Amino acid sequence: MGEEYQPLPRPVGRHAVFVRHRLQSPRVAQSAYIAPNAVLCGDVTIGPHSRVLFGAVITAEGGPVDIGAHCVIMENAVVRGVARHPTRLGDHVLVGPHASLTGCVVEGDTRIATGAVVFNGARIGVGAEIDFHAVVHVNTVVPAGTAVPMGWFAGGDPAELVAPSDQDRIRELMGPLDYAGTVFGVGGTDTPMQDIARRYARALALHNRDVVLLPSQRDLLTHEPEEEGGGRHRNSASAEVTVDQRFL
């Protein structure tokens, strides 16, 4: 009898865009689904049974993105990790279409609805809900079980919830939270936009060295616990991935 060979694992997200960025490549659980026109860029980990739908972008811009088990990132959502604020989604998180999450922690069992925005340094407690087009400002902590209503503003630690009509109170809350320093790394609000744009452009220039990975070059997570959270899915062997020196 001839030797028996184990079938190769099916490629996950075969027609999606996987990008090596800053020498880091996405890692995806075998049981996950990545839609054909979704983008995973850099130090991104997708946990078991999670789904990344059409047009979604998950990008590690200097900070990792860890997504846990049974998460759904819906159409055209953006999830971004940044240098001072990695992004971590625990298990059972639903991110709605056109939502934007940057440099935040979502502890788990949470719905972030269509068009909601969660900024750098924010933390969303277990079971909290962020409704349609709500905003969670920088360095804000939304306690477990809290619901941020449709279109409302959440700011502070713990978060104060403010109706969109109360612009004076929103401005009062925003000041001490230091949006400019947290997001742009600049002091105060008087930094010219030219300086801010140049700062961003310099950082984003590293994408000139990106490599779009073929299916055969992609990393699968070698261990798939059924119910563990996003921060525990990182593959310790990923540091051994060979880097093509031509693209450095």
N, C-alpha and C positions, 0 to 999 in steps of 0.2 A: 504494500500500500504506500502511496505517496505521502509526503508530509502534509499535515493539515496546517493551514495558515489562518490566523485570526483576521477577519475583515478590518480594513482601515476604518477609523471613525469617520462619519460623514462630516464634511466641512460645515461649520456653523457660520451662517451669514455669508454664503459663498459669493454672492453678488453685492454685498455691502462694501463700504470703503473702510479698510483698516489701515491706519497710518502709524508708522514709526516716527515718533517725535521726541527730541531730546534724548535719543538713544533708548527710548522706552516704547514697548509695543503693547497693544491691548491684549488682555487675557479674558477668555470667555468660557463659561461652563458649557459642556457638551449638550446639556438639556435646554440651553437658552435659545431664543430666536432673535435674530438680527435682520431687519427688513432690508431688501435689496438696495435702497438708496439712503439708508442710515449711515452715519459716519462715527467711527470710534477712533480717537486720535490720542496717542501717547499712553501714559501710565493709567490705563482704564481697566477696571476689573468688573465683569458682569457675572453675577452669581447664578446658582441653579434655578431653572424654570422661570427666569426673568425674560421679558419681551421688550425689544426696542423697535418701535414701529416706524413707519415711512417718514423720511425727512428729518428724523430726530438727529441731533448732534450731541455727542458726549466727548468732551475734549479736556485734556489735562494740560493746562497752560502754565506749567511750572509747579503745579500741585496735583497729586493724584485724585482720581475719582473712583470710589469703591461703591458698587451697587450690590445690594444683598440678594436674597432669594425671593422669588415670587413677586418681583417688582415689574411694573409696566410703565415704560416711558413712551408716551403717546406721540402722535404725529406732530412734527415740527417743534417739539420741545428742545430746549438747550440746557444741558447740564455741564457746568464748567468748574474745574478745580484750578486754584491759583496759588502762587508761591507761599503766601503766608496763611492761606486758608484752603486746605484740602477739602474736598466734598465727600461726604459719606452718607449713603442712604441705607438704613437698616432693612429688615425684611418687610414685605407686604406694603410697599409704598406705590401709590399710583400718581404719576405726574401727567397732568392733562395736556391737551394740545396747546402749543404756543406758550406754555409756561417757561419761565427762565429761573434757573437755580445756579448761583455762583458762590463758591467758597463757603458752603453751609453744611450743617449736619441735620439730617432728618432721622430721628431715632427709630421710627418704624410704625407700622399700622396707621398710615397717614394718607389722606387724599389731598393733593395739591391740584386745584382745579384749573380749568382752561384760563390762560392768560395771567395767572398769578406770577408774582415776582418775589424771589427770596434772595436777599443780598448777602454780601460777604460777612462772615463772622456770626451769622444768625444760627440759632439752634431751635429746632422744632421738636417738642416733646412727644412721647409716645401717644398715639391716638388723637393728636391735634388735627384740625382740618383748616386748610387755607382755601377760602372759597373763590369764585370766579373773579379775576382781576384784582384780587387783594394784593397788598404790598407788605412784606416783612422787611423792615429797614435793617441797615447794617448793625451788627453787634446786639441784635435783639434776641431775647429768649421767649419763645412762646411755650408756656407750660403745658404739660401733658393734659390731654383732653380738652384743650381750649379750641374754640371755633372762631376764626377770623372771618367776619361776614363779607358778603359780596362787595368788592370795591373799597373796603375799609383799609386803613393804615394801622399797622402794628409797629410800635417802637418802644424800646427800653427793656430793662431787665428787672422784674418781669414785664412782659409787653403790656403797654396800654393800648387799647383798641379805640380808634378815633374814626368817626364818620368822615367821608371825603369832603363834606361841606364845611368842616371846621379846619380851615387852612391855617389859622393862627396857631391852634394847638399843635397841629402837625409840624409847623416850623419850629415851635418851642422844643418839641421832642427831638427833632432832627439835629439841632445844634450840638448838644453834648455827645451824640453818638459818633461824630467825626466821620462823615461820609467821605470828604476829600482825602483825609489821611488813610482811611481804611481801604478805599477803592483805588485811589490814584497814587498813594504814597507821598502826598504833598501836604504841607502845613497850611491851614486856613483855607479860605475860599477865594483868595485873590490871585492864585496862580493862573497865569494866562493859559487859555485853551491851547495855544500853540505849543507850550511846554508840555502839557498833558498829552497832546496828540503825538508829539515827538517821542515821549517816553513809551507810549504804547507801541508806536511803530518800530522802535528799536527792539522791544521784546518780541514782537511778532515776526521780526526778520528771521528768527530761528526756524520758521516754517520753510525757508528756502532750502533747508537741509532735510526736509521730510522725505520719507520713502513710503510709497503706497505698496502694501504687502500683498503678494499673491496668496491664494488660499493655502498653498503648501508651506508658506512661511509663517503662518499664524500660530499663536499659542493657545492651546486648550488648557483649562484648569485640570490638573491630574487627580484632584480629590474633590468630590462633590457631596458634602454633607447635606442632608435633606433640609434642615431647618436652621442652619447657622446664619449669623448676620454678615453684612457686607465686609466689615473690617477683618473677618476671619477667612475670607476666600482667597487672599493673596497667595500666589504660588511661589514658595521660597526658591524653587528651581529657576524662576524666570530670570534671575541675575546671570544665569549661565548661557542665555541666548546669544548666539554669535552675532556680532555686529559687522556689517559689510563696511570695511574701512573706506571704500571708494566714496561713500556718501557722507563722510565726517567733515 
